[in-house]
Amino acid sequence: MVRRRRWRRIRTSSTSTSAAAWGAARVLEIRGLEAGYGDVPVLSGVTLAVGAGEIVALLGPNGAGKSTLLNCVAGLVRPPRRGRWAGTIRWDSQDLRALDAHLIVQRGVALVPEGRRLFGGMSVQENLELGAFAPRAWAGRRAALERVYTLFPVLAERRRTAVQALSGGQQQMVAVGRALMASPRLLMLDEPSLGLAPRLVAAILEALVAINRDGVAVFLVEQNVPSALSLAHRGYLLEGGRIVGEGSGAGLMANEHVRRAYLGPLAVRR
């Protein structure tokens, strides 16, 4: 039997860690979200915000609902045909729940899904260009392509290579690049470092920092907790479909509950 951890509501400071407290206008605001698959609930009363120009990490164990949350924002998980979800998902004050996924992309929200979901038989450049088919992005696709190649020079070298011939790390670069081709203002990533060698993880995370410096907000699901919190302005903890903690990246890294649950006993003793 798996024993569920019992959490106190964690805050790393007496000061609010919301997007507003960081001086960032909220571009994504989720309030009281309850969602799932059919009649099976996954998320229960989730409330969080991502501000313009922020990097926000969402941490939690497997099965907590992290991917479901990202997929709800992206329009890939929808309410059941005869039912409805509670709560709201607002992007620039617009309700996203009624929009199809392609319309959400057109509004500036892009997702790098877990597992990459690339077209293996197509070239690197063909996969990247697929990301620019949203009307808001097509006109600027050449500049966006050069930006991707600047971030990931190895992709420029292999632009004519079939994606299936690339390493796992290079494929992840293609997945991130494809999302950037949509010219997003919010980039969501689901486990971008999963299965990658440390050197490639460092390259991906370095690229995310550069992307954020260009003014793109980043909402990151990542089980590599030290890496995620080292670059995040703020973070949330999700367990059992509920937000059980929040704080600054540095504050969460120093929190005893977080260190014990996600970094192990050696980290607690240091």
C-alpha positions as CSV (number, residue, x, y, z in Angstrom):
1,M,0.0,0.0,0.0
2,V,1.3,3.4,-0.9
3,R,1.2,5.8,2.0
4,R,0.3,9.4,1.1
5,R,2.4,12.1,2.7
6,R,0.6,14.4,5.1
7,W,1.5,18.0,4.5
8,R,1.0,21.2,6.3
9,R,0.2,24.0,3.9
10,I,3.8,25.1,3.1
11,R,4.7,28.8,2.6
12,T,8.3,29.7,2.6
13,S,7.7,33.3,3.7
14,S,5.1,35.3,5.5
15,T,4.9,37.4,2.4
16,S,2.7,36.2,-0.5
17,T,4.5,34.5,-3.3
18,S,1.9,35.2,-5.9
19,A,2.7,36.6,-9.3
20,A,1.4,40.0,-8.1
21,A,3.8,40.0,-5.1
22,W,6.7,39.6,-7.5
23,G,5.6,42.6,-9.5
24,A,4.5,40.5,-12.4
25,A,1.1,40.9,-14.1
26,R,-0.7,37.6,-14.1
27,V,-0.9,36.1,-17.6
28,L,-2.2,32.7,-16.4
29,E,-4.5,32.5,-13.4
30,I,-6.1,29.2,-12.3
31,R,-8.7,29.3,-9.5
32,G,-10.4,26.4,-7.8
33,L,-9.8,24.0,-10.8
34,E,-11.4,20.6,-10.5
35,A,-10.8,18.3,-13.5
36,G,-10.1,14.8,-14.5
37,Y,-10.8,12.1,-17.1
38,G,-14.5,11.3,-17.6
39,D,-15.9,10.7,-14.1
40,V,-12.4,10.1,-12.6
41,P,-11.3,13.2,-10.6
42,V,-7.6,14.2,-10.8
43,L,-7.4,17.9,-9.7
44,S,-9.2,19.3,-6.7
45,G,-9.4,23.0,-6.1
46,V,-6.1,23.9,-7.7
47,T,-5.3,27.6,-7.5
48,L,-2.1,29.1,-8.9
49,A,-0.8,31.9,-11.1
50,V,2.1,32.5,-13.5
51,G,3.2,36.1,-14.1
52,A,4.6,37.8,-17.2
53,G,8.3,37.0,-17.4
54,E,8.3,34.5,-14.6
55,I,9.7,30.9,-14.4
56,V,7.3,28.9,-12.2
57,A,8.0,25.3,-11.3
58,L,5.3,22.7,-10.5
59,L,6.6,19.9,-8.4
60,G,5.1,16.7,-7.1
61,P,5.3,12.9,-7.2
62,N,4.1,10.7,-10.1
63,G,0.3,10.6,-10.3
64,A,-0.1,14.0,-8.5
65,G,-1.9,15.5,-11.6
66,K,1.0,17.7,-12.9
67,S,0.6,16.6,-16.5
68,T,-3.2,16.8,-16.3
69,L,-2.9,20.4,-15.1
70,L,-0.7,21.4,-18.1
71,N,-3.0,19.6,-20.5
72,C,-6.0,21.4,-19.0
73,V,-4.4,24.7,-19.7
74,A,-3.4,23.6,-23.3
75,G,-7.0,22.5,-24.0
76,L,-6.0,18.8,-24.4
77,V,-8.1,17.6,-21.4
78,R,-11.7,18.8,-21.7
79,P,-14.8,18.5,-19.5
80,P,-16.9,15.4,-20.0
81,R,-19.6,15.8,-22.6
82,R,-22.4,15.8,-20.1
83,G,-20.6,17.3,-17.2
84,R,-18.5,20.3,-16.3
85,W,-15.5,21.3,-14.3
86,A,-15.4,23.6,-11.4
87,G,-13.1,26.6,-11.4
88,T,-11.5,28.8,-14.0
89,I,-8.4,28.9,-16.2
90,R,-7.9,32.5,-17.4
91,W,-5.2,33.7,-19.8
92,D,-5.0,37.5,-20.2
93,S,-8.5,37.6,-18.5
94,Q,-9.9,35.3,-21.2
95,D,-11.5,31.9,-20.1
96,L,-9.6,29.1,-21.8
97,R,-11.9,26.3,-20.8
98,A,-14.2,26.7,-23.8
99,L,-11.4,27.0,-26.4
100,D,-10.0,24.3,-28.6
101,A,-6.3,23.6,-28.3
102,H,-5.3,25.3,-31.6
103,L,-7.1,28.5,-30.5
104,I,-5.2,28.4,-27.2
105,V,-1.9,28.2,-29.2
106,Q,-3.0,31.2,-31.3
107,R,-3.4,33.2,-28.0
108,G,0.2,32.6,-27.1
109,V,0.3,29.4,-25.0
110,A,2.5,26.5,-26.1
111,L,3.2,23.1,-24.6
112,V,6.2,20.9,-24.8
113,P,4.6,17.5,-23.9
114,E,6.1,14.6,-22.1
115,G,7.4,12.2,-24.6
116,R,8.1,14.9,-27.2
117,R,5.5,13.6,-29.8
118,L,7.7,14.4,-32.8
119,F,7.4,13.1,-36.3
120,G,10.3,10.7,-36.6
121,G,10.4,10.4,-40.3
122,M,10.4,14.1,-40.9
123,S,13.5,16.3,-40.8
124,V,14.4,18.6,-37.9
125,Q,13.4,21.7,-39.9
126,E,10.1,20.2,-41.0
127,N,9.2,19.4,-37.4
128,L,10.2,22.9,-36.3
129,E,8.1,24.5,-39.1
130,L,5.0,22.6,-38.0
131,G,5.1,24.7,-34.8
132,A,4.6,27.9,-36.9
133,F,1.3,27.0,-38.5
134,A,-0.7,29.2,-36.1
135,P,-1.6,32.3,-38.0
136,R,0.0,34.6,-35.4
137,A,3.4,32.8,-36.0
138,W,3.5,32.1,-39.7
139,A,4.7,35.5,-40.8
140,G,7.7,35.4,-38.4
141,R,8.7,31.8,-39.0
142,R,12.1,32.6,-40.5
143,A,13.2,34.8,-37.6
144,A,11.8,32.2,-35.2
145,L,13.7,29.4,-36.9
146,E,17.0,31.4,-36.7
147,R,16.3,32.0,-33.0
148,V,15.8,28.3,-32.4
149,Y,19.1,27.5,-34.2
150,T,20.9,30.1,-32.1
151,L,19.6,28.5,-28.9
152,F,20.4,25.0,-30.2
153,P,23.3,25.1,-32.7
154,V,23.4,21.3,-33.1
155,L,19.9,21.5,-34.7
156,A,21.2,23.9,-37.3
157,E,23.9,21.4,-38.2
158,R,21.3,18.6,-38.5
159,R,18.4,20.5,-39.9
160,R,18.0,18.1,-42.8
161,T,18.3,15.0,-40.6
162,A,15.3,12.8,-39.8
163,V,14.3,13.3,-36.2
164,Q,14.3,9.6,-35.5
165,A,18.1,9.6,-36.1
166,L,18.8,12.1,-33.3
167,S,19.8,11.4,-29.7
168,G,17.1,11.8,-27.0
169,G,18.6,15.2,-26.0
170,Q,18.6,16.5,-29.5
171,Q,15.0,15.4,-29.9
172,Q,14.0,17.3,-26.8
173,M,15.7,20.4,-28.3
174,V,13.5,19.9,-31.4
175,A,10.4,19.6,-29.1
176,V,11.3,22.8,-27.3
177,G,12.1,24.6,-30.6
178,R,8.8,23.5,-32.2
179,A,6.9,25.1,-29.3
180,L,9.0,28.3,-29.7
181,M,8.1,28.5,-33.4
182,A,4.5,29.3,-32.3
183,S,5.8,32.6,-30.8
184,P,4.4,31.9,-27.3
185,R,4.2,34.3,-24.4
186,L,3.8,31.3,-22.1
187,L,5.9,28.2,-22.6
188,M,4.8,25.1,-20.7
189,L,7.1,22.1,-20.4
190,D,6.3,18.6,-19.1
191,E,9.4,16.8,-17.8
192,P,11.9,18.2,-20.3
193,S,14.9,16.5,-18.6
194,L,13.3,13.0,-18.4
195,G,15.8,10.4,-19.4
196,L,18.6,12.8,-20.5
197,A,22.2,12.8,-19.6
198,P,23.3,15.6,-17.1
199,R,25.1,17.5,-19.8
200,L,22.0,17.6,-22.0
201,V,19.8,18.6,-19.0
202,A,22.1,21.5,-18.4
203,A,21.8,22.6,-22.0
204,I,18.0,22.4,-22.0
205,L,17.8,24.4,-18.7
206,E,20.3,27.0,-20.0
207,A,18.1,27.5,-23.0
208,L,15.0,28.0,-20.8
209,V,16.8,30.8,-19.0
210,A,17.6,32.4,-22.3
211,I,14.0,32.0,-23.5
212,N,12.8,33.6,-20.3
213,R,15.1,36.5,-20.7
214,D,13.4,37.2,-24.1
215,G,10.2,37.8,-22.1
216,V,8.6,34.4,-22.4
217,A,7.0,33.1,-19.1
218,V,7.9,29.5,-18.4
219,F,5.7,27.0,-16.5
220,L,7.8,24.0,-15.8
221,V,6.8,20.5,-14.6
222,E,10.1,18.8,-13.6
223,Q,11.0,15.9,-11.3
224,N,14.7,17.0,-11.2
225,V,13.8,19.2,-8.2
226,P,17.2,20.9,-7.6
227,S,17.5,21.9,-11.3
228,A,13.9,23.2,-11.4
229,L,14.2,25.2,-8.2
230,S,17.6,26.6,-9.1
231,L,16.1,28.5,-12.1
232,A,12.5,29.1,-10.9
233,H,11.4,32.4,-9.4
234,R,8.5,30.6,-7.7
235,G,7.2,27.0,-7.3
236,Y,4.1,25.1,-6.3
237,L,3.9,21.6,-4.8
238,L,1.1,19.4,-6.1
239,E,0.1,16.2,-4.3
240,G,-3.0,14.1,-4.7
241,G,-4.4,16.7,-7.1
242,R,-4.1,19.6,-4.6
243,I,-1.7,22.4,-4.1
244,V,0.0,21.7,-0.8
245,G,2.7,24.3,-0.8
246,E,4.2,27.3,-2.6
247,G,7.1,29.6,-2.3
248,S,10.1,31.1,-4.0
249,G,12.5,28.7,-5.7
250,A,15.2,29.3,-3.1
251,G,12.7,29.2,-0.2
252,L,11.3,25.8,-1.3
253,M,14.8,24.4,-1.8
254,A,15.6,25.3,1.8
255,N,12.3,24.0,3.2
256,E,12.7,20.9,5.4
257,H,9.5,19.3,4.2
258,V,10.6,19.7,0.5
259,R,14.1,18.5,1.1
260,R,12.9,15.4,3.0
261,A,10.2,14.5,0.4
262,Y,12.0,15.3,-2.8
263,L,15.7,15.4,-2.1
264,G,16.0,12.5,0.4
265,P,17.5,12.1,3.9
266,L,21.1,13.1,2.9
267,A,19.8,16.5,1.8
268,V,18.0,16.9,5.2
269,R,21.2,16.2,7.2
270,R,23.3,18.7,5.3
